[in-house]
Amino acid sequence: MSLNILVINSGSSSLKFGLFGAVSCDSLCRGIIDWAGESSLAELRLRGSSFAERKQPVAIRDHGEAVDVAVRTLQETLNGHEIIAVGHRVVHGGTLFRDTMLIDERVRTGIAELTALAPLHNPPALAAIAAAETILPNVPQVAVFDTAFFSSLPPKAFLYPLPYEWFTDWGVRRFGFHGISHAYCAQRAATLLGKPLRELRVIICHLGNGCSASAVSGGQAIATTMGFTPLDGLMMGTRPGSLDPGILLDVQQRHGLSVETIQHVINHDCGLLGVSGVSSDVRQLEAAAQSGHPRAKLALEMFADRTRAHIGALAVTLGSVDALIFTAGIGENSSGMRAAICEGLECLGLHLDHDRNLNRHPDADIACESSPSRILVIECQEDLMILRETVRILRIPAGDM
């Protein structure tokens, strides 16, 4: 009987999952169930080390049902593979959870208390945890928090210039998100560059539907763009990133928008979608821009410009940059967006090789040979980081990860 760890990453309307050897940490199977489309049926995609990708429609209404389908599919597909632990990605750990935690009633309660700060993410994680407990009783479960990597931020980086009592009494501070991705990319960069992590200064751009950038020195995060919630920082697919808070006060007071309406708009109707009026998907925007759609072109220009500005600020914070890292859906797949962002970064020692940028796939160095600093494209593998943390917390003797 093979002993394995199940990794679960709950999105707002999707469930990513993977099965890994508990000792070898080899990937046996990865899958995703996505019910974001208009169809009444979700799509299950599954690929494994011993079989080609499979696709099939499944009836899914929520994350609980998705976990049930995922586990049963794995059990049917991979006979003789016992699941001995489950690792979950949880977006918001607040100040309660500064490290990976073995899930118990206290941890579940704490995740629920933080729902108001991550309404699109913490509830799905709780639903997935509950479902896994039902279908895999007595199997230990572990919560790996996106915010934990940024718990090392110094006060000058995590405090807002607000009344200090808002921090001491209400816990208002910068938390940072996508920490699992940022932590993985920092470690992977050290391997790709052949240098100790403790010696590296890197800027990591996690560019997907949600976007964030961080400055990491010696493996420790010293600055990040996301803040108290996942709304701050970079322009995103449907979120605005940094903006003047006076705008929200104005539309509330002069135009009668309710708090609930504003909350919906800034989570779902801004960013690339809000500016372009076309889509939040960079692939569709690039096609529209090439066809002459002016607002699609403007949205892409704004995205690149704002990302570049944040990279500059993070570079100053670091003092020097050994590598700029692109990861996640846009960062890995849009050579055009990478080129647009890198335009003008030569002053930081970052010189993009345009042929490499067009023709290389993750994991790759796309900087010119003569570039003083490197530009890396790294595949976002949050599941590997969740696996490593699960193994660490449960003290499972592991192989080379």
N, C-alpha and C positions, 0 to 999 in steps of 0.2 A: 504494500500500500504506500503510495507516494504522498508525502506530507506537503501541503501547499498553503499559501496565504492569498486571500482574496482582497483586492484593492478596489475601492468604490469611490468614484468622484461624481457627486450629484450636482448637476447644473439646474437652471431654472426649469427647463423642459427637456432634459436629457439625463441619461445615466451612463457614464463611462465605467467600465470595469475590466479587471485583468486578473489572471491567475498566475502565480509565480511559485517556483519551488522554494520551500521554506529554508532549505539549507544551501542550495546552489544559487538561489535568487534568479534563476533563468526564467524568461517569459515563456509560458506554455500557451497562453491564449489571451487575446485582447478583444473587447467588444464595446459597442455603443448601442443604446436604445434611444431613439430620438422621436419625440412626439410633438415637435414644434410646428409641423406643417398643418395644412387645412384638412388632411385626410383623417378619417375616424380611426384609422389604424396607424400604429407607430411602425418604424422600421428598425429591425434588429440586424446589425452587421457584426460578424464574428470572423476573426482570423487567428490562426494558430501556427505554431512552429512546425506542425506536421500536416497542415491542410490549408487549402486556398481559402480566400475570403468567401463567406457565405452571407446572403441577404435574405431576409424573410419578413413579411408583415406580421405584427403581433398586436393583440388587443391590450392596450395600456391606458390607464386613466391617471395614474399618479406614480410617485416614486416607490411607494410600497409594492405595487404590482410589478414595477420594473425590476426591483431587486429579486422578487420571487421568480420572475421569468429568467433573469440573468443566472441565478444560482441553479435553477433546474436545467437550463440549457447547458451550463458547464458540466453538471453531473451526468447528463445524457451524452454529451459529446466526449468527455474525458473520463471514462470508467476507471475506477481504482485510484482516483485522486482525492484524498481526504482534505477538507479545508479545516485547518487548525487555528486560524486567526483571520480577522477582518480588519483592514485599515481603511479609515474614512478621511476624505478631505472635508474639513470644516472651515468655512471662510472666516468667520469672526470669533476670535477668542477673547477680545477685549483685554482688560487688565487681569481677568480671572485666570487665564490660561496662557502662560508665557513659554510653555513647552508642550510636547506631545503628551497625551494623557491616556491611560487605560480608562475606558468608559465605564462609569457606574452611575448611580442615580444622581449624585452630586454634579457630575459632569454634564449629564443630560439636562438637568435643571439650569445649569449655568449657560449652556448653549441656547436654551429656550429664552432665558432672560435677555440675551443679546439679539434677539430676533428683530427688534426695532431698528438696530443699526445695520442689519443685513437682511432685509425682508425677502429678498429674492433668493437667498442662498442658505441661511441657517435652517429654515423650516424644511426644505427638501433633505438636508443632511439628517435632521432628526427623524424624518419619515423613513429614510433609508436605514438608519440605525435600528429603529423599531422593527422594521421588516426583517432585517438580518438576524435580529435576536429571536424572532419567531421561527424562521426557517432553519436557523443554525443555533439551536439552544445550547447553552453552556460553552459556546465558542467565544473566547475573549475578543473584544473589539477595542480598537484604538482610534482616537481622534487626533489627526494631524492638522494643526491650525495654520491657516495662511498668514495670520498676523504674528505668529511666534518668531519668525525670522527677524522681524523688525522690533522685537522687544529690546534689542540692544541699542536702539537709537538713543543718543544723548539728549538731555532735556532741551538743549538749544534747537534740536531737530524735531522733537515730538511736541513741544509746547506751541500753542497758538498765541499771538499777541492779543489775548482777551483778558478780562478780569481773572486774576490767578485763581480766585475761588471757584471759577467754572471748572478748573482742572481738579482742585483738591476736593470740592464738594460734589461735583457732577461727573467727573471723569472725562471731561472734554479734552481730547488730545489727538495727535496723529497716530494712527495705528499702522497703516500700510497694509497692502494686500498683495496677492499673487506671490506670497513669500515662499511657498513650496517651489514654484517655478524659478524664482530668483536664486534660491539656495542651490537648486540643482544646477542651474546654468553657471554659477560661480565655480562649483566643483568641477563641472565638465570642462570649463575653460582652462582650468589649471592643468587638466589632463591633456587637452589639445595643444596647449602651449609648452608643455613639458616643464612647468615651473611650479614650485610650492605655492599653494593657495595663500599662505601667510604673506607672500611677497607681492601679490598681485593687487592692482587697483583697476577695477572694471566698472563700466556702466552697462547695465542690463536693461534692454527695452523689451518688455513683454507686450506685444502688440497683437491683440485679437479683437473680439467684440468689446471686451474690457481691456483697458490699456494702462500700464504703469511702467515707470522707469525707476531705477535705483542706483545709488553709488555704493559700491562694496569695496572695502579696504581690508586686506588680510582675512577675508572670509566673513567679515562683520559688516552688516548694513549700517551706513552712517547717514544716509538720506534716502528718501523715497517720495514719489509724487502723490500717491494716493493718501488720503487723510483719515479723518474721523469715520468716514464712510467710503465706499468704493466710487463715489461721485467726483472726487477731487483729482486735480493733476492734468494728465494728458486728455486731449479730445478723443472720444471713443466712438463706437458704433452708434449708440443711441443715448449716450451720456455726454454732458457738455465739457467735463473737466473743470479746470479753474475758471471762475467767473466772478464778477462783481456782485456781492450779496445784495447790493442795493437794487439790482434788477428784480430780484424775487420780491423784495419789499414793495417795489413800485407796481408790479403787475398785480400784486395782492391788494394794495390800497387803492390804486386808480382804476384798475380794470376788473376788480371783483373776483379774481381767481382764488379759489379756496386752497387751503393747505393740501388737501387731498388731490386736487387737480394739479397743483404745482409739483407735488411728489411724483405723480404719474408722468408728467411731462418731462421732468429732468431725468427720469429713469428710462423712459421709452421713446421719447419724441425729439431728442436733441442730437448732438454730435453729427456724424456723417449723414445720418438720415434727415435730421432737422435742417441742415444747410442745403443738402442736395435735393430733398423732396423725392428722391429716387429709391434709395436703398441704404442700409447700413453695411452692406457687403462691398468691400473694396473691389472685388472682381467685377461686380456689376457696374460700379462707379467708373472703373477704368474703361470698360466697354462703352459706357454712355459718354464719357469725356472724349474718347476717340471719335465718337459719332457727332461731336460738336455740342454736347449738352453743357451750357455754361455753368450751371450750379453744381453739376457733378465735378467739373474741373475745379471749381472754387473750393468745394469740400475737400478734395484731395490735396490741394495746395495748402489749405488751412491746417490739415492734419499733419503734413510734413513740416510746415513752418513751426507749429507749436511743439511738436516732438523735438525738432532741432534746438529750439530755445531751451527746453528743459535739459537736453543733453549738455548744452553749454553751461548751464547753472550747476549741474552735477559735476562737470569736469572741474570747475573752479573749486567746488567743495572738496574734491579729491586731491587737487593740486597737480596731478598728472594722470594720464590714462594709458594703461597698458593695452586695454582692449575694449572695444564697443561690441556688445552682443545683441543680436536680434533673435527673438524667439516668438512662439505662438503663431496663430494662423496667418496674420498679415506679415509678421516679421520673417517667417520661414518661407512664405510662398510668393510674396509680391516683390519681384526684383525692381519694379518701377518705383514702388514706395521707398525701398531701401536706398535707391539712387537719389531720389528727391530729398530724403532726410540727410543723406551724407553730403549733399552739395553745400559747400562752404565750411565743412568740418576739417578741412586741411590745416586750418590754424591750430587745431588740437593734435596734429600729427596723424590724422586719420585720412588716408588716401585710398579711395575705393578703386579697385580694378574692375572696370565695367564688363569685361569679358567674363571674368570669374563670377561676377555678380549675376550674370545672365545664365551661366552654364553649370554652376555648382549647386549641389543639394546638401542639406544638413547631414552631418556636421562638417562645416567647411570654413576655411579662412578665405575671405573675398577681398582682402586688402592687397594693394600693389606690393611687389616684393620689396621695394624700397621704402615702403611706408614705415615711419618710426613706431607707430602703434598698429595693432591688428584689428580687423573687423571680422567678427565671427557670426556665422549663422548656426544656431544650435537647436536641434529638435526638442520641443517642449515635452519632457517626459516626467510629469508630475507623479505618475504612478510609481516610477522607480524611487522617487524620494519618499513617497508614502510607505513603500515597501521597506526601505532602509530604516525609517523611523519606527515602523511596527516591529521589525526585527530587534532594533535597539531597546525599545521599551520592554518587550517581552523576553529579552535576553536569550533569543534563539541563536544557537551556534550557527553562524552563516559562513558561506564561502565568499569568494571574491565578488563584490557587488560593483 
